[in-house]
């Protein structure tokens, strides 16, 4: 793909530059004794030597639709992973010493080539290292996903689990089964989902929550309004809207625009354009962006949205995001506040060069939570970098100031952290997330976009001049998403903490992708 070619070319240039020069060896008959050299690190042992450009698409198995596939070996494919890690991975100096032959597959080898370090809060420093089959990635990037059409509110994601449905996509298997926001998951395939935390059970839960084929039905048991009920679900191709529940609200502070924005993907470009054009024509004075479940996507989409919020006076000549790298990878050009349509490929693309509307707002309110990640956080940081007031209502964001260019090799698309983004002021250290100005629990009892829903209601009161403390007092200090009362579900025996992590959503939901050409 074009992005891979560009990236590999930069890496190859770095290799050429470091290979320049030489030294002469003095002629001696008997050299003085010297200590033995340090052991050669085995970090990349048994993978083919060479640069990523040399090894690109030298494949053990030919893949239909592959670009410039050539016959190769597994060692060649592992060599490509070795080389691209050396050349582009942000923390390449922290990669552990491992042998390629200790891993049975290329993907298993790739998964191990990342930093093992932890953040101050105990979370892994790199939680964003993964791969997809090429055809799956291409479908996902166009907005099509093989899923049930469910977004989750998973709390702390440990036993006892309190997983509730946060959002159901229109036309999805979940909607057809009658599921709705607020339903709590209590069993999967007749196994206790609330308290089972052993590795084998977690593996079965993950297989049921994210099946890879559409012929794998699973049975789910739910709790709603004091009773349990079952559904049988089979995943299907879900083409969910990235921009939903767009509405104009009449408030004391003037016309307020609201929209639920779930993904910075290709279809979002036109959907955001149309929503913001409507807000501009209506003369909105306040904007509430519901991004509590938006895990990221294209940085270009985030920069377009930032421009449409701030307008040309605030953003002209300013940088939306600069990029820092490992020192070997060329950081490329900064991303500006884009004021035109790029024309990302989708069923209804926005024509390239379309002039974007702008609201010229001095402040914006975002509804956030742990699912607010990556490109969504870049929007926050980018706007604050040009002194637009960004108020956050809800929960702490996920913490991902990083980005990458997807790299496809031999039928698999790989994602590794390659860039750290900073704003116009040079700041981007939010790897533990952004704290909310007003901490409010997600409200499972109201639909998204309902002015009575706790996060939106808080945002509207803030815009009307109330303080966070006043809003909290009005709520009576109670959680809008209180867990089920003890004994309201069938009796469970206590269990240990999860021995493995149940996957709340695919890694694709927490990404920042750079344009193919920078």
DAQUI-V962327 format. One record per pair of residues at least 6 apart in sequence whose ideal C-beta (glycine too) atoms are under 7 Angstrom apart, sorted by the first residue. I is the first residue (numbers start at 1). J is the second residue. If there is no record, write none. Layout:
BEGIN
I,J ; I,J
END
This chain:
BEGIN
1,67 ; 1,408 ; 1,516 ; 2,516 ; 2,517 ; 3,405 ; 3,406 ; 3,516 ; 4,407 ; 4,408 ; 6,517 ; 7,88 ; 7,405 ; 7,407 ; 8,52 ; 8,53 ; 8,56 ; 9,53 ; 10,329 ; 10,330 ; 11,51 ; 11,52 ; 11,53 ; 11,87 ; 11,88 ; 11,329 ; 12,51 ; 12,53 ; 14,87 ; 14,328 ; 15,51 ; 41,97 ; 42,97 ; 42,99 ; 43,95 ; 43,97 ; 43,98 ; 44,82 ; 44,100 ; 45,99 ; 45,100 ; 46,75 ; 46,99 ; 46,100 ; 46,101 ; 47,75 ; 47,78 ; 47,79 ; 47,82 ; 47,100 ; 48,55 ; 48,75 ; 48,76 ; 48,78 ; 48,79 ; 49,79 ; 50,79 ; 50,83 ; 51,83 ; 52,80 ; 52,83 ; 52,84 ; 52,87 ; 55,76 ; 55,79 ; 55,80 ; 55,83 ; 56,80 ; 56,409 ; 57,66 ; 57,67 ; 57,68 ; 57,69 ; 57,70 ; 57,409 ; 57,410 ; 58,70 ; 58,72 ; 58,76 ; 59,69 ; 59,70 ; 59,72 ; 59,77 ; 59,410 ; 60,72 ; 60,73 ; 60,74 ; 60,77 ; 62,69 ; 63,69 ; 63,410 ; 63,411 ; 66,410 ; 66,411 ; 74,106 ; 77,106 ; 77,409 ; 77,410 ; 78,100 ; 78,106 ; 78,109 ; 80,409 ; 81,106 ; 81,109 ; 81,110 ; 81,113 ; 84,407 ; 85,92 ; 85,95 ; 85,113 ; 85,416 ; 86,92 ; 87,328 ; 87,329 ; 88,329 ; 88,418 ; 89,95 ; 89,326 ; 89,416 ; 89,417 ; 89,418 ; 90,325 ; 90,326 ; 90,402 ; 90,417 ; 90,418 ; 90,419 ; 90,420 ; 91,115 ; 91,126 ; 92,326 ; 94,115 ; 94,117 ; 95,113 ; 95,114 ; 95,115 ; 96,116 ; 98,112 ; 100,109 ; 103,109 ; 103,112 ; 107,131 ; 107,412 ; 110,131 ; 110,414 ; 111,129 ; 114,126 ; 114,129 ; 115,125 ; 115,126 ; 117,125 ; 118,124 ; 118,125 ; 119,125 ; 119,431 ; 119,432 ; 121,432 ; 126,417 ; 128,400 ; 128,402 ; 128,417 ; 128,507 ; 128,510 ; 128,511 ; 129,416 ; 130,415 ; 130,507 ; 131,412 ; 131,413 ; 131,414 ; 131,415 ; 132,413 ; 133,411 ; 133,412 ; 134,408 ; 134,411 ; 134,412 ; 134,413 ; 137,406 ; 137,413 ; 140,508 ; 141,265 ; 141,266 ; 142,266 ; 142,345 ; 142,346 ; 143,239 ; 143,240 ; 143,242 ; 143,265 ; 143,266 ; 143,267 ; 143,346 ; 144,237 ; 144,239 ; 145,238 ; 146,214 ; 146,235 ; 146,237 ; 147,235 ; 147,238 ; 148,172 ; 148,173 ; 148,174 ; 148,233 ; 148,235 ; 149,168 ; 149,169 ; 149,172 ; 149,173 ; 149,174 ; 149,175 ; 149,238 ; 149,240 ; 150,165 ; 150,168 ; 150,174 ; 151,166 ; 151,167 ; 151,293 ; 152,163 ; 152,165 ; 152,166 ; 152,504 ; 152,505 ; 153,164 ; 153,166 ; 153,442 ; 153,444 ; 154,163 ; 154,504 ; 155,162 ; 157,501 ; 157,502 ; 157,504 ; 158,497 ; 158,498 ; 159,194 ; 159,195 ; 159,197 ; 159,495 ; 159,497 ; 159,498 ; 160,194 ; 160,195 ; 161,193 ; 161,194 ; 162,184 ; 162,483 ; 163,184 ; 163,185 ; 164,182 ; 164,183 ; 164,184 ; 164,444 ; 165,179 ; 165,180 ; 165,181 ; 165,182 ; 165,183 ; 166,181 ; 166,293 ; 166,442 ; 167,181 ; 167,293 ; 167,448 ; 168,174 ; 168,175 ; 168,179 ; 168,180 ; 168,181 ; 169,175 ; 169,238 ; 169,240 ; 172,238 ; 173,233 ; 173,234 ; 173,235 ; 173,236 ; 174,233 ; 177,231 ; 177,233 ; 179,231 ; 181,444 ; 181,447 ; 182,444 ; 182,445 ; 183,222 ; 183,224 ; 184,222 ; 184,223 ; 184,484 ; 185,193 ; 185,220 ; 185,222 ; 186,193 ; 186,194 ; 186,221 ; 186,222 ; 186,223 ; 186,228 ; 186,489 ; 187,193 ; 187,221 ; 188,205 ; 188,208 ; 188,218 ; 188,220 ; 189,208 ; 189,218 ; 189,219 ; 190,219 ; 191,201 ; 191,204 ; 192,492 ; 193,205 ; 194,492 ; 195,492 ; 195,493 ; 195,494 ; 195,495 ; 196,495 ; 197,495 ; 197,496 ; 197,497 ; 197,498 ; 197,499 ; 198,499 ; 199,499 ; 199,500 ; 202,498 ; 202,499 ; 202,500 ; 202,502 ; 203,500 ; 205,502 ; 206,502 ; 206,503 ; 208,218 ; 209,503 ; 210,503 ; 210,506 ; 211,235 ; 214,234 ; 214,235 ; 214,236 ; 216,234 ; 217,232 ; 217,233 ; 217,234 ; 218,233 ; 219,230 ; 219,232 ; 220,230 ; 220,231 ; 220,233 ; 221,228 ; 221,230 ; 222,228 ; 222,229 ; 222,231 ; 223,484 ; 223,489 ; 226,488 ; 240,262 ; 241,271 ; 242,261 ; 242,262 ; 242,263 ; 242,265 ; 242,267 ; 242,268 ; 242,271 ; 243,259 ; 243,261 ; 243,268 ; 243,271 ; 243,272 ; 243,275 ; 244,260 ; 244,262 ; 245,259 ; 245,260 ; 245,448 ; 245,449 ; 246,259 ; 246,275 ; 246,278 ; 247,258 ; 247,449 ; 248,255 ; 248,257 ; 248,282 ; 248,284 ; 249,256 ; 249,258 ; 249,451 ; 251,286 ; 251,460 ; 251,463 ; 251,464 ; 252,464 ; 253,285 ; 253,286 ; 253,463 ; 253,464 ; 254,285 ; 254,286 ; 255,282 ; 255,283 ; 255,284 ; 255,285 ; 256,284 ; 256,286 ; 256,288 ; 256,460 ; 256,463 ; 257,279 ; 257,284 ; 257,287 ; 258,288 ; 258,290 ; 258,449 ; 258,456 ; 259,275 ; 259,289 ; 259,290 ; 260,290 ; 260,448 ; 260,449 ; 261,289 ; 261,290 ; 261,291 ; 261,294 ; 262,293 ; 262,294 ; 263,294 ; 263,297 ; 264,296 ; 264,297 ; 264,298 ; 264,301 ; 264,302 ; 264,375 ; 265,297 ; 265,298 ; 266,344 ; 266,345 ; 266,346 ; 267,346 ; 268,301 ; 269,301 ; 269,304 ; 269,341 ; 269,342 ; 269,344 ; 269,350 ; 270,346 ; 270,348 ; 270,349 ; 270,350 ; 272,304 ; 272,305 ; 273,341 ; 273,350 ; 273,354 ; 273,356 ; 276,308 ; 276,357 ; 276,359 ; 277,357 ; 279,287 ; 279,359 ; 280,357 ; 280,358 ; 280,359 ; 284,359 ; 286,463 ; 287,309 ; 287,359 ; 287,361 ; 287,364 ; 288,365 ; 288,367 ; 288,456 ; 288,459 ; 289,364 ; 289,366 ; 290,367 ; 290,448 ; 291,366 ; 291,367 ; 291,368 ; 291,372 ; 291,376 ; 292,367 ; 292,368 ; 292,369 ; 292,371 ; 292,372 ; 292,394 ; 292,442 ; 292,455 ; 293,371 ; 294,372 ; 294,376 ; 295,371 ; 295,373 ; 295,374 ; 295,505 ; 295,509 ; 295,510 ; 295,511 ; 296,373 ; 296,374 ; 296,375 ; 296,376 ; 296,510 ; 296,511 ; 296,512 ; 297,375 ; 297,511 ; 297,513 ; 298,375 ; 298,513 ; 299,321 ; 299,335 ; 299,375 ; 299,378 ; 299,403 ; 299,512 ; 299,513 ; 299,514 ; 300,335 ; 300,338 ; 300,342 ; 300,515 ; 301,375 ; 302,375 ; 302,378 ; 302,379 ; 302,382 ; 303,320 ; 303,335 ; 303,336 ; 303,337 ; 303,338 ; 303,382 ; 304,338 ; 304,356 ; 305,379 ; 306,320 ; 306,337 ; 306,379 ; 306,382 ; 306,383 ; 307,315 ; 307,337 ; 307,338 ; 307,339 ; 307,356 ; 307,358 ; 308,356 ; 308,357 ; 308,358 ; 308,359 ; 309,359 ; 309,361 ; 309,364 ; 309,383 ; 309,388 ; 310,337 ; 310,361 ; 310,383 ; 310,386 ; 310,388 ; 311,358 ; 311,359 ; 311,360 ; 312,339 ; 312,358 ; 313,360 ; 314,386 ; 314,388 ; 315,337 ; 315,386 ; 318,337 ; 318,386 ; 318,424 ; 319,334 ; 319,336 ; 319,424 ; 320,335 ; 320,336 ; 320,337 ; 320,382 ; 321,334 ; 321,335 ; 321,378 ; 321,382 ; 321,421 ; 321,422 ; 321,423 ; 322,334 ; 322,421 ; 322,422 ; 323,331 ; 323,332 ; 323,419 ; 323,421 ; 324,331 ; 324,419 ; 324,420 ; 324,422 ; 325,331 ; 325,418 ; 325,419 ; 329,418 ; 331,419 ; 332,518 ; 333,518 ; 339,355 ; 339,356 ; 340,353 ; 340,354 ; 340,355 ; 340,356 ; 341,350 ; 341,351 ; 341,352 ; 341,353 ; 341,354 ; 341,356 ; 342,352 ; 343,349 ; 343,350 ; 343,351 ; 343,352 ; 362,388 ; 362,389 ; 363,388 ; 363,389 ; 363,391 ; 364,383 ; 364,388 ; 364,390 ; 365,391 ; 365,393 ; 365,459 ; 365,462 ; 365,463 ; 366,380 ; 366,390 ; 366,392 ; 367,393 ; 367,394 ; 367,455 ; 367,456 ; 367,459 ; 368,392 ; 368,394 ; 368,395 ; 368,397 ; 368,436 ; 369,394 ; 369,395 ; 369,442 ; 370,395 ; 370,396 ; 370,398 ; 371,398 ; 372,397 ; 372,398 ; 373,397 ; 373,398 ; 373,400 ; 373,510 ; 374,400 ; 374,510 ; 374,511 ; 374,512 ; 375,512 ; 377,397 ; 377,400 ; 377,401 ; 377,430 ; 377,434 ; 378,421 ; 378,512 ; 380,390 ; 380,434 ; 381,423 ; 381,428 ; 381,430 ; 382,423 ; 383,390 ; 384,390 ; 384,423 ; 385,423 ; 385,424 ; 385,425 ; 386,424 ; 391,437 ; 391,462 ; 392,434 ; 392,436 ; 392,437 ; 393,436 ; 393,437 ; 393,438 ; 393,440 ; 393,455 ; 393,458 ; 393,459 ; 393,462 ; 394,436 ; 394,440 ; 394,455 ; 395,436 ; 395,439 ; 396,433 ; 396,435 ; 396,436 ; 397,433 ; 397,434 ; 398,433 ; 398,510 ; 399,430 ; 399,431 ; 399,432 ; 399,433 ; 400,510 ; 400,512 ; 401,420 ; 401,421 ; 401,428 ; 401,429 ; 401,430 ; 401,431 ; 402,417 ; 402,419 ; 402,420 ; 402,512 ; 403,419 ; 403,421 ; 403,512 ; 403,513 ; 403,514 ; 404,415 ; 404,416 ; 404,417 ; 404,418 ; 404,419 ; 404,513 ; 404,514 ; 405,418 ; 405,514 ; 406,413 ; 406,415 ; 406,513 ; 407,413 ; 407,414 ; 415,511 ; 419,514 ; 420,428 ; 421,428 ; 422,428 ; 437,468 ; 438,458 ; 438,462 ; 438,468 ; 438,471 ; 440,454 ; 440,455 ; 440,458 ; 440,480 ; 441,454 ; 441,479 ; 441,480 ; 441,481 ; 442,455 ; 442,481 ; 443,453 ; 443,454 ; 443,455 ; 443,480 ; 443,481 ; 444,481 ; 445,480 ; 446,452 ; 446,453 ; 447,453 ; 450,456 ; 451,457 ; 451,460 ; 454,480 ; 458,471 ; 461,471 ; 462,471
END
